[in-house]
Amino acid sequence: MAEILSQSEIDALLSDIEAGDELAVLETTSSKKKQVSVYDFRHPKIVSKEHLRILQMIHERFAKLVESYLTTRLRALVDAKLIAVDQVTYSEFMLSMSDPSCIYIMKLENLNGDAILEITLPLVFYIIDRLFGGEGNSIDKMREMTLIEQKVIEKVAAQFSDALNTAWKQVIPLDSSIEAYQSRPSFIQIAALEEMVISISLEINVQETTGFLNLCFPFQVLEEVLPQMTSQQMVRSRIKKSPDDKEVIHSRIVKANIPVHVELGRKQITLRELVQLEVGDVLKLDTRVTDDLPIFINNIERFRGKPGLYRDRVALKIVGVEKEQIEILD
């Protein structure tokens, strides 16, 4: 038989249920409160995530250009990859650089400011050894470069600057150039110590040597162009070619060498006849004087022509186009 509850026990159960409902309401109300995020006034996030992604895409392309140049120049397999795009203070970036190091100040003509390009010394001395014909041996103790070594690396740094211009061209023309060299980070001051900068780091691996390529852009320099940097703009810039690009492509095509030759005729002879050939012998070809001669472009027959003379030189006049060539032109 089921136990019957007394009136006092029923009242106690009802009071417990009401207390539980109030607790659930309090929990629901507290859960609706806004989430509080921590803001660091020493390291403010002044660049949006979208702009950081665009900067990452730009410098991933820069890494590929550097990899291609070093692979060709050093005659060795080079792996260059972007490892970080961060917002840090200028003082923190200064502390991250080696002392001594290979540091170049780049003039950004289009942005009216300066940037820093640092090449770590293990990579520097590997490049120098390879360019002078060595196997790429590194030195045991890091030291400052000699004047001759500085001249050699300055040309390499200029190529890095050109690669950076190419990578940025899809967003804005950067027009960067090497302005000065310095081996001590403490002697460089392109921004206030507490000012925020964009730090970009590339890791470069070649054979058994690992080096880094570090870039520093003061936020004040990029402040005006960051609002113009959008994903849609990058897509449009990839599709649309600027007049400068067309001129570069045209200039390269104009200078291209294309092999052109004419076939006067053909004759099939035996090996015995070939061995017995002497000076003065005449070979009768399968073409007549009035026949058109085939003109080959890159070993492919494209035109027909008539032989003759022009200003005391042997010449050929084009009198017809092959059918396949007409289809291609149409």
Secondary structure, 3 states (H helix, E strand, C coil): CCCCCCHHHHHHHHHHHHHHHHHHHHHHHHHCCCCCCCCCCCCCCCCCHHHHHHHHHHHHHHHHHHHHHHHHHHCCCEEEEEEEEEEEEHHHHHHHCCCCCEEEEEEECCCCEEEEEEECHHHHHHHHHHHCCCCCCCCCCCCCCCHHHHHHHHHHHHHHHHHHHHHHCCCCCCCEEEEEEECCHHHCCCCCCCCEEEEEEEEEEECCEEEEEEEEEEHHHHCCCHHHCCHHHHHHHHHCCCHHHHHHHHHHHHCCCCCEEECCCCCCCCHHHHHCCCCCCCCCCCCCCCCCEEEEECCEEEEEEEEEECCCCEEEEEEEECHHHHHHHC
